[in-house]
């Protein structure tokens, strides 16, 4: 299973939000490269990098941070936030992202995302399925779309998407446990490489996600709040 620490960016700094609320922001480090190097030094290979500024304003803002981390570490970076156009996608890949997550754009402009999948393949274009209730959330989690989760997943799996990051927004940043039942239901119904995100608070929960068949798990606040150590995570890599 992929162990994927998260770095969320606002103003070039490493932050965490609670339930996607920009008013509930905590800055953990002003140097994201320093944080990324700590992950790499611990023996971790993957990084989930989110441009929260970009997600809110609709275009990539923190490309320089992406490029700096990609240049100065060997981490395999999946990048999301503000990728809305061919130009945004080009910027992300040229800055060093190995995978890019299509979230809001997959709701607002499915034809464009389908073209990206045809051009770059389902390995490099990941689907971001952020859930509020049973609906897909968009625009930095500020809106709930008309898409129901399973309909959304099925539509893109049929078009060649292989990897999906699924976040239960209600759990994100709460350190109250991930949406195990939801992920189990998805994995029992659909053939997808599912990456769990949101709510992870202990190493036992990481192991539980591995047992049910998740391809990976994204961990943010639990690392920064010292609920899970990097050594514990590296031992599972």
C-alpha positions, 0 to 999 in steps of 0.5 A: 500500500502507498503511504502518502504524507500530505503537504497542503499549501497556502501562501507557500507554507505548509498548513492544515485545514479542518473540514476544508474550512479556510478559516480553520487553518493552522500553519505547521511549517513555513518551509514545505521543502524541509517537511518533504525532506523529512518524509524522504529521509524517513524512507517514504517514497510518495507525497500528496501536494495540494495547492489550496490557494489554487483550489480556491482561485481556480488556477495553479498558484504554488507551482514554484513549491512543487518544482522545488520539492520535485527538484530537491527530493526523489519523492513521487508527487501527486499534485492537486489544486487549481488544475483547470486547464491544459496550461495548468496541467502542463505547468504541473507536469513540467514542475515535476508532478508524476500524477495530477488529480482532477477534482472540480474540473472533473465535475465542471469540464468532463470533456477536458478531463477525458481528453487528458486521460486519452493523452496522458493515460489513467495512470497519470490523471487521478480522479479526486472524489471529495464527498459531502454526504453522498455528493461530490464536493467542488471548488475547494470543498465550498460547493456540493455538486449534483453528482452522486459518489458512485455515479461519479466514480463509475463514469470515470472508471468507464473512461479509463481512470485507474486511481481515485483519491476519495476524501470524506470532507466531514472527517478531514482534519478531525483525527476521528478515524477514516471512512472505513465503511465507505471505502469498503463499500466502494471496493466491494462494488468497483474495480478501482485503485482507491486512495483513502484520505481524511480522518486518519489518526492512528497507525492501526487505522492505516493497517485497517485501510490496508486490510480492506484493500486500499491502494494507498492512504493519505495522512496529514494532520496525524503526522503534524500532531504527532499521532503517527510517527514517520518511522511507523509509516516507513515500516509499512512502506 
